[in-house]
Amino acid sequence: MEKVRKILVHLSKDNAAPQCARFVQSITGHFTGSVDDQATVNCSLENNRFVLCEGSQEGGVTLKRAPFCPIKFLSHSEAASLPPDTLNRGVDVGVAVLLETANQRLLLTRRAATLRIFPNVWVPPGGHVEVDEKMLDAGLRELREETGLKLNPEDISSTRLLGLWESVYPPMLSRGLPQRHHIVTYMLLSSRLTHLQLQSCLRPEPREVSGCVWADVGLVKAIISAVDGEEDSVHLPADLPQYISVMEVSPVGELSESVVPVLVFCNRAPAQGEDVERVSTGTKFALELWLKILEAHCEKT
C-alpha cells in the first residue's frame, strides 16, 4: 500500500465506500447539488483520511462554501486547463482554532504579507493536519507554532467542532483559476484564562503572522455584518470605537501596540485586482457560528 503523504478529503454518499475527492470537485455541491451553499454532514478522521458523509440536523456539522466559490462555477474547459500537478492535488484538510478567552475575546491573526496564499488576511491560527495527527492536536500545534501559545489541559475548559468551510484560492474566478482547495475545520477552544493573561505568552512567528487582535463581541458583530459578495452597508455597533488596538509583529518577532480602523476588519473580498487587508470569508462564517453559541447560552441563563 502506498504510504500516505498528506491528509485528503474523502467523500461518502448513500453508504458507499469513501472516495478521494478530486481537486475540481465541489465538496459542498456533492451533498447539496449545484445551487445550495450549505449542507449538514458528519465528519471523521479515519486512517489518515478526512471522511465526509451525509449527516442529520441533530448530530451533524455545518459545511458551507461562499456563494461565489470558484469550484462552483468552474467550467469543464477551465478545469481541463489546470496544470496536472494542481489537478492531482486532491482536496486538502486544514484546521483553524478559535481561541475563546474567559472574558469572551477571540484571537485573530493577520497573515504575513510574504505568504503566497491569502496574504494580509485576518484569520484564526491554523494550518495543515499532519499524517497520524488528531484534529485537536493539529490545532494546538498550529496555535503554538504561529503564536507561541502553549496551552496546558488545565487551561482549557472545553473544545467543540464549530463547522467546516470549503476554501478555494483565489476566492473568486474573476481573480484567476483555482490553485488551492481545502476543507477548513473550525474548532472552538475555550480557555480559562483572560486575553490579558494569554497576551503575556504571545510569541508570534513573523514568517506567518504580522499582527494579532483580541476581538470582542462588538468587533465580531461588525465583521460579520460585512458580507462578502454583497454591497449593503456595514452595521457598526453604536458603542464600538472607530479604531481597534492590535499587536503588530516586527520581522524579528517583536510586538508593539498599534491601532487599526474598524472598517479595515469590515473590508469585503474584492472581485478584481489585488486583495485587501480584511477578515477571510471562512472566518466570518466561523465567527457567526460562535455568536450563535453565545446567544444560545445567554437564552439558557
C-alpha positions in Angstrom: 0.0 0.0 0.0 1.3 3.5 -0.9 2.3 5.5 2.1 0.0 8.4 2.9 1.9 11.7 2.5 -0.9 14.1 3.5 -4.4 14.2 4.7 -7.0 14.5 2.0 -10.8 14.8 1.9 -12.7 11.6 1.1 -16.4 11.6 0.3 -19.1 9.0 1.0 -22.8 9.2 -0.1 -25.6 6.6 0.3 -23.3 4.5 2.5 -20.8 3.9 -0.3 -17.2 3.4 0.4 -15.3 6.8 0.8 -13.6 8.0 -2.4 -10.8 10.6 -2.6 -12.3 13.9 -3.7 -11.0 15.4 -6.9 -9.4 18.9 -6.8 -12.1 20.3 -9.1 -15.0 18.6 -7.3 -17.2 20.8 -5.2 -17.4 19.2 -1.7 -20.5 21.2 -0.7 -22.1 20.5 -4.1 -21.5 16.8 -3.6 -24.1 16.9 -0.8 -26.4 19.7 -2.0 -26.3 19.8 -5.8 -25.2 22.9 -7.8 -27.3 25.6 -6.1 -27.3 25.4 -2.3 -24.2 26.5 -0.5 -24.7 24.8 2.8 -25.1 21.2 3.9 -25.2 19.1 7.1 -22.6 16.4 7.2 -20.8 14.0 9.5 -17.0 14.1 9.5 -14.3 11.9 10.9 -10.6 11.4 10.6 -10.0 7.7 9.8 -6.7 6.1 8.8 -5.3 9.4 7.7 -8.4 10.2 5.6 -10.8 13.0 6.4 -14.2 11.4 5.6 -17.3 13.4 5.0 -20.8 11.8 4.7 -24.4 12.8 4.9 -25.4 14.0 8.4 -28.5 14.7 10.4 -29.5 18.1 11.8 -29.2 16.6 15.3 -25.7 15.2 15.2 -24.1 16.7 12.1 -22.0 19.7 11.5 -22.5 22.6 9.0 -20.4 22.5 5.8 -20.5 25.7 3.8 -19.0 27.4 0.8 -19.1 31.0 -0.4 -21.9 31.8 -2.9 -19.1 32.8 -5.3 -16.9 29.7 -4.7 -14.8 29.2 -7.8 -15.2 25.5 -7.9 -19.0 26.0 -8.0 -18.7 28.0 -11.3 -15.6 26.2 -12.9 -16.4 25.1 -16.4 -15.2 21.9 -17.9 -12.7 23.7 -20.2 -11.4 25.8 -17.3 -10.9 22.6 -15.2 -9.2 20.9 -18.1 -6.8 23.8 -18.5 -5.4 23.5 -14.9 -1.8 22.2 -14.6 -1.6 18.4 -14.0 0.1 19.0 -10.6 -2.9 21.1 -9.5 -5.5 18.7 -10.8 -3.8 15.8 -9.0 -3.6 17.6 -5.6 -6.9 16.4 -4.2 -8.7 18.5 -1.6 -6.5 19.3 1.4 -7.6 19.4 5.1 -6.9 22.3 7.4 -7.7 23.2 11.0 -8.3 26.6 12.5 -8.6 27.3 16.2 -11.0 29.9 17.6 -9.4 30.5 20.9 -12.0 31.9 23.2 -10.8 33.6 26.4 -12.5 33.6 29.8 -13.7 37.2 29.1 -15.1 36.3 25.7 -12.4 37.5 23.3 -11.2 35.6 20.3 -7.7 35.6 18.9 -7.4 36.6 15.2 -4.0 36.8 13.4 -3.1 38.7 10.3 -1.2 36.5 7.8 2.2 37.8 6.8 2.4 39.9 3.6 5.0 37.5 2.2 2.7 34.4 2.2 1.5 33.3 -1.2 -2.0 32.3 -0.1 -4.2 35.0 1.4 -1.5 37.5 2.5 -2.6 40.3 4.9 -5.9 38.5 5.7 -7.1 38.1 9.2 -7.8 34.5 10.3 -7.7 32.3 13.4 -4.4 30.5 14.0 -4.4 27.3 12.0 -2.8 25.3 9.2 -2.5 21.8 7.8 -3.1 18.4 9.5 -0.1 16.1 9.6 -0.2 12.4 9.0 -1.2 10.4 12.1 -2.3 13.5 13.9 -5.6 14.2 15.6 -7.6 17.3 14.7 -7.3 18.9 18.1 -3.6 18.0 18.3 -3.1 19.7 14.9 -4.9 22.8 16.1 -2.9 23.1 19.3 0.3 22.6 17.3 -0.5 25.3 14.8 -1.6 27.6 17.6 1.8 27.0 19.3 3.8 27.4 16.1 2.1 30.5 14.9 1.5 32.4 18.2 3.8 30.8 20.8 0.8 29.9 22.9 1.2 26.5 24.5 -1.9 25.7 26.4 -2.0 23.1 29.1 -5.0 20.8 29.6 -5.9 22.6 32.8 -6.1 25.9 30.9 -8.8 24.6 28.6 -12.4 24.4 29.8 -14.0 22.9 26.6 -13.5 22.2 22.9 -16.0 21.7 20.2 -16.2 21.4 16.4 -17.9 24.6 15.1 -18.2 24.0 11.3 -16.5 23.2 8.1 -15.6 25.7 5.3 -14.8 24.9 1.7 -11.9 27.3 1.0 -10.5 28.0 -2.5 -7.7 30.3 -3.5 -8.1 32.6 -5.4 -11.5 33.0 -3.8 -13.2 34.1 -7.0 -12.9 33.0 -10.6 -12.6 36.7 -11.6 -9.2 36.7 -9.9 -7.9 33.6 -11.5 -8.2 29.8 -11.8 -8.1 27.8 -8.5 -4.7 27.0 -7.1 -5.6 25.6 -3.7 -8.7 23.8 -2.4 -9.2 23.0 1.2 -11.8 22.0 3.8 -11.1 24.1 6.8 -12.2 22.6 10.2 -13.0 25.4 12.6 -12.6 24.3 16.3 -13.7 26.4 19.3 -11.3 26.1 22.1 -12.4 27.8 25.4 -9.6 28.9 27.8 -9.9 29.5 31.5 -7.5 32.4 31.1 -8.4 36.0 30.1 -6.9 37.7 27.0 -4.6 39.7 29.2 -3.2 36.6 30.8 -2.7 35.0 27.4 -1.2 38.2 25.9 1.9 37.9 28.0 2.7 34.5 26.4 2.2 35.6 22.8 5.3 35.0 20.7 4.1 35.1 17.1 6.1 33.6 14.2 6.9 36.6 11.9 7.2 34.5 8.8 3.5 33.6 9.2 1.9 36.3 11.4 2.2 40.1 11.1 -0.4 41.1 13.6 -2.7 39.9 16.4 -6.0 41.2 17.8 -8.3 40.0 20.7 -11.7 40.5 19.1 -14.6 41.2 21.4 -18.3 40.6 20.6 -18.8 44.1 19.3 -16.0 43.8 16.8 -17.2 40.3 15.8 -20.7 41.7 15.1 -19.2 44.4 12.9 -17.0 41.9 11.0 -19.9 39.6 10.1 -22.1 42.4 9.0 -19.8 43.0 6.1 -21.0 40.0 4.0 -18.6 39.1 1.1 -20.2 39.3 -2.3 -22.8 41.8 -1.1 -22.8 45.6 -1.2 -25.2 46.5 1.6 -24.0 48.9 4.3 -21.9 47.7 7.3 -23.7 47.9 10.7 -21.3 49.1 13.3 -22.5 48.9 16.9 -23.0 52.4 18.3 -20.6 51.8 21.2 -17.8 50.4 19.0 -14.8 52.7 18.7 -13.5 53.7 15.3 -10.1 52.2 16.0 -9.2 48.8 17.5 -6.0 48.1 19.4 -3.8 45.4 17.7 -0.3 44.0 18.3 2.0 44.4 15.3 4.7 41.8 14.8 8.1 43.0 13.6 10.2 41.0 11.1 12.2 39.6 14.1 9.1 38.8 16.1 8.9 41.8 18.4 5.4 43.0 19.5 4.3 46.6 19.5 0.9 48.1 20.2 -0.9 49.9 17.3 -4.4 50.7 16.2 -6.3 49.7 13.0 -9.5 51.3 11.8 -12.6 49.1 12.5 -13.5 49.5 8.9 -10.4 47.5 7.8 -11.9 44.5 9.5 -15.1 45.2 7.6 -13.5 45.1 4.2 -15.0 42.7 1.7 -13.3 40.3 -0.6 -12.6 42.2 -3.9 -13.8 40.6 -7.2 -10.9 42.2 -9.2 -7.4 43.3 -8.6 -5.2 42.9 -5.6 -6.6 41.6 -2.3 -7.0 43.9 0.6 -6.5 43.6 4.4 -9.7 42.0 5.6 -11.2 39.1 7.5 -11.5 36.0 5.4 -14.9 34.8 4.3 -14.5 31.5 6.1 -13.5 33.2 9.3 -16.7 35.3 9.1 -18.7 32.0 8.8 -16.9 30.7 12.0 -17.4 33.9 13.9 -21.1 33.9 13.1 -21.4 30.3 14.5 -19.6 31.5 17.6 -22.1 34.3 18.2 -25.0 31.9 17.9 -23.4 29.8 20.6 -23.1 32.8 22.9 -26.7 33.8 22.2 -28.0 30.3 22.9 -26.0 30.3 26.2 -27.5 33.7 27.2 -31.0 32.4 26.5 -30.4 29.4 28.8 -29.1 31.6 31.6 
